[in-house]
Amino acid sequence: MTDSDQPKIIIDDDWKSSAQAEKAKLVAQEQEKAEKAAESGGIDGLPEKLGFKELISMLATQALMYMGAFPDQSGKAMVSLDVARLNIDLLTVVEEKTKGNLSEEESTMITQTIAELQHQFVEVSKAVAQAAQDGTLEQMGDAPGVGGMSGPDLKIT
């Protein structure tokens, strides 16, 4: 066989360079995602470091939830004033125990949060009393209780 009779093997270096470029592009995208996740607060939107602000936000959200700020699947607001008051009281304990150890911003944040929640608690209490008087209050049965507290959960219809 002569050289012209032998089959020619064609090596396509182009596909190798394309594959390497694609691999480098994917690595760069993964690094970019990791950097964005770190900047935005970590995996799945959760902060990597939890701090004072997150603690205050969690307790405030719990208080709001039990004051009917977030409706359930039926679209009705569930109210459990005892549990809402418990969360507000916990915020007050945190404020007292951290007095003198907070930055100006943290101190202002907790003081304003407590004041706003207390104001909303009074407004919701009035609304519950009015709903009970109007007959638009639906009792959901006795709640199991939190910290020895018990009482009915209410839905305002």
N, C-alpha and C positions, 0 to 999 in steps of 0.2 A: 504494500500500500504506500502510496505516495502521500505527501502532506496534503495535497488537494483532495484526496479520496477519504481522508479521515474526517469524522464528524467534528464540527467546530463547537467548542464549548464557549459560550458567550457569558461572561461574568458581568452582571449588571451591578455596578457599584452604586448606582443611583438609589436603588431601594434601600441599601444599607444606610446611606446618608439620610434618606427620608425617615427611616425608622428611628435613627438616632436623634434626629431633630424633633420628631414627635415625642419621643421619650423625654427629652430635655424640656419640651413644652409642658408635658404633664407634671413633671417634677416641679417646675416653676409655678404651675397653677396650684399644686398642693401646698407649696410653701406660702403662696399668697393667701390661700384659705386659712392656713394656720395662723398667719400674722393677723388677719382680719378677726379671727375668732378670739385671739389674745387681746386685741384692741377693744372689741365689743363686749368683752367680759367672759370669755371662755367658751366651753363646750355647750351647745344647745342654748345659748343665750344666758346661761347662769354665770354669775361673776366668779372669777377665780378666787378672789379674796373677799370674804364676807366681813363687813364692818358694822359700825354703829348705825349708819343710814339704813342698811338692809334690815337690821333688827327692828328699828322704829317703823319702817315701811311694812314689815310683816305683821307686827302687832296692830298697826293702824288698819291694815287691810282686813284683818280678822274682825276688828271692832265694826268696821263698815259692813262687812258681810252679814254680821248678826244684827245690824240695824236695817237690813233690807236693801242695801245699796245695790246688790247683785241679785236679780231675779233668778228663780230656778227654771227648769225646762218648761214648766207650765206658764211661765211669764209672770208668776206671782212672787211678791217679795216675802221672804221668810224673816221673821223677826224673833230674836231671843234676847231680850233686853238684859237679862242676867249675865249672859255670856259676853255681850257687848260691853257691859260695865266692867266685867272682869278684865277684859283686854285693855280698857282705858285705865283701870287701876294699876295694871301691870306697867303701863307706860309711865304712870306717875311714880311708881316704885323705882323704875330705871332712872327717871329724872332725879329723884332724891338721892339715890345711891351713887350717881355719877357727878353730882354737883361739885364743881371745882376741878373736875378732870376733863371737861369737854372744851373743845374749841368754841369760839364765839358762834360760828356757823352751826355746829352741832347743838349747842345750847338753845339757840333761836329756833332751830328746826323742831326739837322735841317740845319746847314750850308752845309753839304755834300749833303743832299737831295735836297736843292734848287739848288746847283751848278750842280748836275747831271740832274735834270729836265730842267734847263735852257739850258744845252748842248743838251739834247734830243730834246727840243723844236726847237732849231736852226736846228738840223739835219732833223726833220720832216718838218719844214718849207721849207727847201731846196728840200726835196723829193716831197712835194706837188707842189712846183713851177715847178719841173722837170716833174712831172706827168701831170700838166696842159699844159706844153709845148709839151709833147709827145702825148697828147690827151687821156691819160689813166685815167683821172680823171672824176668821175661821181658825178654830183651835185644831192643832194637829196631834194632840195627845201630850202626855207628860214626857218631857225630855229626860234622858237618863241622868242628867246633872253633870256639872263640871266642878270639881273641887268641893263636893258636898252640896253644891247648889242644885236645886231642881226647880222646874217650872215648865209651863207649857210653851211650846213653840207656836208662833202665830203666823198666819198668812193674812195679809190685807188684800181683800178682793176688790 
